[in-house]
C-alpha cells in the first residue's frame, strides 16, 4: 500500500542509500528527469542521473547533519528543486519537483512587488524631507513626535529598499558573469565588520575571526557584501552585550563554508522552520539591540546565495547561540 502511494505521489521521489546509490524511484521522478525504465536506473549512483555538484553537496550535508535540506538547480532546460529528508541507517529521500509553473507565479508576484515599491519610493522621500523640515522647526513635545515620525518613515524606506532588492534578486540570472570578479571572502567579512564596528562598540561586542585563510572566489562583490552585512548585522542584534560574534571560514576543493555565530539564546523550532521566509520575525525577546529589521534580511541572503549557486542554512550551536552558514562555490 505504501509503495503504491509513493508511486502515485505528485512529486518525484528518489530513495538513496548511504553510498548515494539509487534504491527506488517513482514514475513522476522518471518523467521529471526524462529517464528510461526504472529497473535500469536502480543501483546507479545519483551523479549518473543528476549531474549537478550542488545537489550532491546538499545530499552529503543533509546526511552529515541529519536535517532536511532544500536545493535548486537546472536540469537541461528545466528548473528543478528538491527537498532532502535524511532517514535512519544512512538512507535519504529526495523529493523532486519542477519550478517552472512556480516561477511564473513568482515572476508575476515579483513584478507586482517591484511596481508597488517603486511607487512608494517618491512619496516616502518627500515625507522624509518634510519630517526633516518639521524637526528643524519643532521644540518640546511636537519635536518628540516628529522624531518618532522620522523613525517610522526611515523604517518604511528601508523596507521598500529591501523589497526592491529582493525583487531584483529573484528576477536576475543565476551567476550573472557580467557582475562577477575575483574576491577574497575573508577580506569582505572584515570590510563589512568595519562598517558595523561603531554600533558593535557601543555594546562592547567584538568580532572573533581567527585563522582567516586566503579565500578567493568568483562572485558579485556588491551582493556578497550585502549578504555578509545582513548576516553580521543579524548576529550583532542578537548578541548579548560584551559578547563576540564568531566567524569561521573553511574550504573544500569546490566550496567555501562561512559560519556566523552569535552567543544569544539561539533559534526556536519555529525559527528554524521559517527563518528564510519573507517578513518572518523571530521571538522579539531574543533581540539584544533596539534596532529592528525589515524581516527580509535573511530572505535576501538566501537569494544572493542561490544566484551564486550556493545555499544558506541555520542551526543552533551545541555550545549555545545561533549559527547561520553560507556555502558558496569557489569558481576560481
C-alpha positions in Angstrom: 0.0 0.0 0.0 2.8 2.4 1.0 4.8 1.7 -2.2 1.7 2.3 -4.3 1.1 5.7 -2.6 4.7 6.7 -3.2 4.5 5.6 -6.8 1.4 7.8 -7.4 2.8 10.8 -5.5 2.5 14.1 -7.3 6.2 14.8 -6.5 9.2 12.8 -7.8 10.8 10.5 -5.3 14.3 9.1 -5.2 15.4 6.8 -2.3 19.2 6.8 -1.8 21.4 4.7 0.5 24.4 5.9 2.4 26.6 5.5 -0.7 24.4 7.8 -2.7 23.1 4.9 -4.8 19.5 4.9 -6.1 17.4 2.2 -4.5 14.0 3.3 -5.6 12.4 5.8 -7.9 8.8 6.6 -8.7 7.2 7.4 -12.1 7.0 11.1 -11.5 10.8 11.3 -10.9 11.4 9.4 -14.1 9.3 11.9 -16.1 10.9 14.9 -14.5 14.4 13.6 -15.2 13.5 12.2 -18.6 14.8 8.7 -17.7 14.4 5.3 -19.1 12.7 2.3 -17.3 13.1 2.2 -13.6 15.0 -1.1 -13.4 17.8 0.4 -15.5 18.1 3.3 -13.0 18.1 1.4 -9.7 21.6 0.7 -8.5 23.2 3.6 -10.3 24.9 6.4 -8.4 23.0 9.7 -8.0 25.6 11.5 -10.1 24.7 9.3 -13.1 21.1 10.8 -13.1 21.7 14.3 -11.8 24.9 15.9 -12.9 24.8 18.8 -10.5 27.6 19.2 -7.8 25.2 21.4 -5.8 22.8 18.6 -5.4 25.4 16.1 -4.3 26.8 18.6 -1.8 23.4 19.2 -0.4 22.8 15.4 -0.1 26.0 14.9 1.8 25.3 17.9 4.0 21.8 16.5 4.8 23.2 13.1 5.7 26.1 14.6 7.7 23.9 16.9 9.8 20.8 14.7 9.8 18.5 17.5 9.0 16.4 18.4 5.9 17.9 20.5 3.1 16.5 22.3 0.1 18.3 22.7 -3.2 17.6 24.2 -6.6 19.4 23.6 -9.9 18.9 23.5 -13.7 18.3 20.1 -15.3 18.8 20.8 -19.0 16.1 23.4 -19.8 14.0 22.5 -16.7 14.4 24.5 -13.4 14.3 21.9 -10.6 14.1 21.9 -6.8 14.4 19.1 -4.3 13.7 18.6 -0.6 16.2 16.2 1.0 15.0 14.2 4.1 17.5 12.0 5.9 16.3 8.8 7.4 17.7 6.1 9.7 20.6 3.9 8.5 22.1 6.5 6.3 19.2 6.5 3.8 17.8 9.6 2.3 14.6 10.6 0.5 14.9 13.1 -2.3 11.6 14.8 -3.3 11.7 16.4 -6.8 9.6 19.0 -8.5 9.8 21.4 -11.4 9.9 25.1 -10.6 8.6 26.2 -14.0 5.0 26.8 -13.0 6.0 28.1 -9.6 8.5 30.5 -11.2 5.8 32.0 -13.5 3.7 32.8 -10.4 6.7 34.2 -8.6 7.6 36.3 -11.6 4.2 37.9 -11.6 4.3 38.4 -7.9 7.8 39.9 -8.1 6.8 42.4 -10.8 3.8 43.5 -8.7 6.1 43.9 -5.6 8.6 45.8 -7.6 6.0 48.1 -9.1 4.5 48.9 -5.7 7.9 49.5 -4.1 8.8 51.9 -6.9 5.6 53.8 -6.5 6.2 54.1 -2.7 9.8 55.5 -3.1 8.8 59.0 -4.2 6.2 59.8 -1.6 8.4 58.4 1.2 11.3 60.5 0.1 9.0 63.6 0.1 7.7 62.7 3.6 11.2 62.3 4.9 12.2 65.7 3.6 9.1 67.2 5.2 9.9 65.4 8.5 13.4 66.9 8.4 11.9 70.4 7.9 9.5 69.9 10.7 12.2 68.6 13.1 14.3 71.7 12.4 11.3 74.0 13.4 9.9 72.0 16.4 10.8 72.0 20.1 9.4 70.1 23.1 6.6 67.6 22.7 5.9 68.3 19.0 9.6 67.7 18.3 9.5 64.2 20.0 6.5 63.3 17.9 8.3 64.4 14.7 11.3 62.3 15.7 9.0 59.2 16.1 7.5 60.0 12.7 11.0 60.2 11.1 12.0 56.8 12.6 8.9 55.2 11.2 9.5 56.8 7.8 13.1 55.6 7.8 11.9 52.1 8.7 9.4 52.2 5.8 12.2 53.4 3.5 14.4 50.5 4.5 11.6 48.1 3.9 10.9 49.5 0.4 14.6 49.3 -0.4 14.7 45.6 0.8 11.6 44.8 -1.3 13.2 46.2 -4.4 16.5 44.4 -3.8 14.7 41.1 -3.2 12.6 41.6 -6.4 15.8 42.3 -8.4 17.5 39.2 -7.0 14.5 36.9 -7.7 14.4 38.2 -11.3 18.2 38.1 -12.0 20.0 35.4 -13.9 22.0 32.9 -11.8 25.7 33.5 -11.9 25.5 36.7 -14.0 29.1 36.7 -15.1 29.0 40.4 -16.1 28.8 41.4 -12.4 31.4 38.9 -11.2 35.1 39.3 -10.3 37.7 37.5 -8.2 37.1 38.4 -4.5 38.6 37.4 -1.1 35.7 36.3 1.1 37.7 36.9 4.3 38.6 40.4 3.3 35.0 41.1 2.5 34.0 39.9 6.0 36.4 42.3 7.6 35.3 45.2 5.4 31.7 44.6 6.3 32.5 44.4 10.1 34.4 47.8 9.8 31.0 49.3 8.9 29.3 47.7 11.9 32.1 48.3 14.4 30.7 51.7 15.7 27.4 50.0 16.5 29.2 47.0 18.0 31.5 49.1 20.2 28.5 50.8 21.8 27.6 47.5 23.3 31.1 46.0 23.7 30.6 43.4 21.1 33.7 42.3 19.2 34.4 40.1 16.1 36.3 36.8 16.6 37.7 35.8 13.2 40.9 33.8 13.9 43.0 32.0 11.3 41.5 33.7 8.3 42.6 31.9 5.2 43.1 33.3 1.8 39.6 32.7 0.4 39.4 33.6 -3.3 36.1 33.1 -5.1 34.3 34.3 -8.3 31.4 36.4 -7.2 29.3 39.6 -7.3 31.1 41.9 -4.8 28.1 44.2 -4.1 25.7 41.4 -3.5 28.0 39.3 -1.4 28.8 42.5 0.6 25.0 42.8 1.2 24.7 39.2 2.2 27.5 39.4 4.7 26.2 42.7 6.1 22.8 41.1 6.7 24.4 38.1 8.4 26.8 40.0 10.6 24.2 42.7 11.5 21.7 40.0 12.4 24.3 38.3 14.7 25.1 41.6 16.3 21.4 42.4 17.0 21.0 39.0 18.8 24.3 39.1 20.7 24.4 40.0 24.4 26.5 43.0 25.4 30.2 42.3 25.9 30.0 39.2 23.8 31.6 38.2 20.5 30.3 37.5 17.0 32.3 34.5 15.8 33.1 33.9 12.2 34.7 30.7 10.9 35.7 30.2 7.3 36.7 26.8 5.9 37.1 25.4 2.4 36.8 22.2 0.4 38.1 21.7 -3.1 35.0 23.4 -4.6 33.3 25.3 -1.8 33.8 27.9 0.9 31.7 27.5 4.1 31.3 30.6 6.2 29.7 30.3 9.6 28.5 33.3 11.6 27.7 32.5 15.3 26.2 34.7 18.0 26.0 34.0 21.7 22.3 34.7 22.1 19.6 32.3 23.1 19.6 30.5 19.7 16.8 29.7 17.3 13.4 28.1 18.3 12.0 25.3 16.3 9.6 27.7 14.6 12.5 30.0 13.7 14.4 27.1 12.0 11.3 26.3 10.0 10.5 29.8 8.8 13.8 31.7 9.1 14.3 32.5 5.4 10.8 33.3 4.6 9.8 36.9 3.7 8.8 39.1 6.7 9.4 36.4 9.2 10.4 37.7 12.6 11.6 35.5 15.4 10.8 35.9 19.1 11.4 39.6 19.8 12.8 38.8 23.3 15.9 37.4 21.6 16.8 40.8 20.2 19.5 42.5 22.3 19.6 45.7 20.3 17.0 48.4 20.0 17.3 48.3 16.2 14.7 46.4 14.2 15.0 44.8 10.8 12.6 44.7 7.8 12.0 40.9 8.1 13.6 40.5 4.7 17.3 40.3 5.6 17.8 36.5 5.6 15.4 36.1 2.6 17.8 38.4 0.7 20.8 36.4 1.9 19.2 33.2 0.6 18.5 34.7 -2.8 22.1 36.0 -3.1 23.4 32.5 -2.2 21.1 30.9 -4.8 22.2 33.3 -7.6 25.8 32.4 -6.8 25.0 28.7 -7.0 25.3 28.3 -3.2 23.0 28.0 -0.3 22.4 29.2 3.3 21.2 27.2 6.3 20.8 27.8 10.1 21.1 25.8 13.2 21.8 26.1 16.9 25.4 25.7 18.2 25.9 22.9 20.7 27.7 25.4 23.0 24.8 27.9 22.8 23.8 30.6 20.4 22.7 30.6 16.7 24.7 29.7 13.7 24.0 30.7 10.1 26.2 29.0 7.4 26.7 30.5 4.0 28.1 28.0 1.4 29.4 29.4 -1.9 31.2 27.8 -4.8 34.8 29.0 -5.3 34.5 29.2 -9.1 38.3 30.1 -9.4 
